[in-house]
Amino acid sequence: MAHLYQELAPATQYVDKKSGMSKSKWLEAIKVSRTLYVGNLSFYTSEEQLHELFSKCGDVKRVVMGLNRYKKSPCGFCFVEFHTHEQAAQAVNLLNKTSFDDRLIRVDWDAGVSEGRQYGRGESGNQWRDDFRGDYDVARGGHGGNLLKKIEDQPDRQVYVGKLKNAHGRFNPNGLGDEPAAKRQRTDEGPTTGAIFKPGPSFDGFGGGLPMTFGAHAAYGFFPGADKGKGKGKGK
């Protein structure tokens, strides 16, 4: 069941490594933050739907929709900013890993929205999770990019087969492009062709497995790419 208490020290599994903050500074920032990251949304979920949902937890200041970097169309995530930290905490406690618009959504603390963070970082302009997955998800653009391929005789390894050095480094004021390559640490760059990964939570997604009773039926956590919600959305 949903948590009905307010956390005094916000717990988070989400740290945006491209924000320019160290992990310690990020964790300090969310202690007073009024902003939340919302993931695993349907591409068809509207700003109005999200505003209505989160308004049940407090006075929403704004909703910033996540957009495809090239098409400027919704790509399955958003940021929600409240007027107080306490209202944001209520939303995390009540809405994280609950079913909304036929999706199990992720609601987590964020250090605050800066220009450029609203854009997807994958090669397609969407999130990396949609470029990596190989399934068909009607609510997230259909077929995934399938940029992670299994290695024969190595079932616990996958290889990245996409383009080199896509534009997904730290953000500049215009929200486009990277810092010069020489100034980026290797760990902050995106995957390169031939890079090998172990299966697990994606760059943009979350893992789970906890049963959630929200609405008529129980929903269960899962790793991104395994979800196949319809995500019809209002006004589709």
Residue pairs with C-beta under 8 A, 6 or more apart in sequence:
1 212
1 213
2 93
2 94
2 95
2 98
2 212
2 214
3 93
3 94
3 96
4 93
4 94
5 93
6 86
6 89
6 90
6 93
7 89
7 92
7 93
9 31
10 30
10 31
10 33
10 89
10 92
10 109
12 27
12 30
12 108
12 109
13 108
13 206
14 37
14 106
14 108
14 109
14 110
14 206
15 23
15 26
15 27
16 26
16 37
16 110
16 111
16 117
17 187
17 188
18 121
18 168
18 169
18 170
18 171
18 188
19 26
19 111
19 114
19 117
19 170
19 171
20 170
20 171
21 29
21 111
26 111
29 111
29 112
30 109
30 110
30 111
32 85
33 85
33 88
33 109
33 110
33 111
33 112
34 61
34 81
34 82
34 83
34 84
34 85
34 87
34 88
35 79
35 80
35 81
35 82
35 88
35 109
35 110
35 111
35 112
35 113
36 54
36 79
36 80
36 81
36 82
36 88
36 91
36 92
36 107
36 108
36 109
36 110
37 77
37 79
37 106
37 107
37 108
37 109
37 110
38 50
38 77
38 78
38 79
38 80
38 105
38 106
38 107
39 76
39 77
39 105
39 106
39 108
39 204
39 205
39 206
40 76
40 77
40 103
40 104
40 105
40 106
40 205
40 206
40 224
40 227
41 50
41 66
41 74
41 76
41 77
41 78
41 100
41 101
41 103
41 105
41 231
42 76
42 101
42 102
42 103
42 139
42 140
42 229
42 230
42 231
42 232
42 233
43 73
43 74
43 75
43 76
43 139
43 140
43 141
43 231
44 74
44 101
44 139
44 231
44 232
44 233
44 236
45 74
45 100
45 101
45 103
45 231
45 233
46 233
46 234
46 235
47 63
47 65
47 78
48 234
49 101
49 233
49 234
50 63
50 65
50 78
50 80
51 60
51 63
53 95
53 100
54 60
54 63
54 80
54 82
54 91
54 95
56 94
57 82
57 87
57 90
57 91
57 94
57 95
58 82
58 83
58 84
58 86
58 87
58 88
58 90
58 91
59 82
59 83
59 84
59 87
60 80
60 81
60 82
60 83
61 81
61 82
61 83
62 80
62 81
63 78
63 79
63 80
63 81
64 78
64 79
64 80
64 81
64 113
64 118
65 74
65 78
65 118
66 74
66 75
66 76
66 77
66 78
66 79
66 118
66 119
66 120
66 127
67 73
67 74
67 75
67 118
67 119
67 120
68 74
68 75
68 119
68 120
68 124
68 125
68 126
69 119
69 120
69 121
69 125
69 167
69 176
70 124
70 125
71 125
75 120
75 125
75 126
75 127
75 130
75 141
76 126
76 127
76 130
76 140
77 127
77 204
79 110
79 113
79 117
79 118
80 88
80 91
81 113
82 88
82 91
88 109
91 107
92 107
92 108
92 109
95 105
95 107
96 105
96 106
96 107
96 108
97 104
97 105
97 106
97 107
97 208
97 210
97 212
97 219
97 221
98 104
98 105
98 212
98 214
98 219
99 105
99 212
99 214
99 215
99 217
99 219
101 229
101 231
101 232
101 233
102 139
102 229
102 230
102 231
102 232
103 139
103 227
103 229
103 231
104 208
104 212
104 219
104 220
104 221
104 222
104 227
104 229
106 205
106 206
108 206
114 171
115 171
115 173
115 174
115 175
116 171
116 172
116 173
116 174
116 175
116 176
117 171
117 175
118 175
119 125
119 175
119 176
120 126
120 127
120 130
121 127
121 128
121 166
121 167
121 168
121 190
121 203
121 204
122 128
122 129
122 130
122 131
122 145
122 166
122 168
123 131
123 145
123 147
123 162
123 163
123 166
124 130
124 131
124 145
126 140
126 141
127 203
127 204
128 168
128 190
128 202
128 203
128 204
129 202
129 203
129 204
129 205
129 224
129 225
130 137
130 140
130 141
130 144
130 145
131 144
131 145
131 147
131 162
132 144
132 145
132 146
132 147
132 148
132 202
132 203
132 225
133 144
133 145
133 146
133 202
133 224
133 225
134 143
134 144
134 146
134 148
134 225
135 143
135 144
135 225
135 226
135 228
136 142
136 143
136 144
136 228
137 144
137 227
137 228
137 229
138 228
138 230
138 231
139 228
139 229
139 230
139 231
140 231
144 225
145 162
147 160
147 161
147 162
148 158
148 159
148 160
148 161
148 197
149 158
149 159
149 161
150 157
150 158
151 157
151 158
151 159
151 196
156 198
156 199
157 196
157 197
157 198
158 196
158 197
158 198
158 199
159 194
159 195
159 196
159 197
160 191
160 192
160 193
160 194
160 195
160 196
160 197
161 193
162 191
162 193
163 193
164 192
164 193
165 181
165 189
165 190
165 192
166 190
167 176
167 177
167 178
168 178
168 190
169 177
169 178
169 179
169 184
169 188
169 189
169 190
170 178
170 179
170 184
170 188
172 178
172 179
178 184
181 189
191 197
200 207
200 223
201 207
201 223
201 224
202 223
202 224
202 225
204 224
205 223
205 224
205 225
206 221
206 223
206 224
207 221
207 222
207 223
208 220
208 221
208 222
208 223
209 220
209 221
209 222
210 220
210 221
211 218
211 219
211 220
212 218
212 219
212 220
212 221
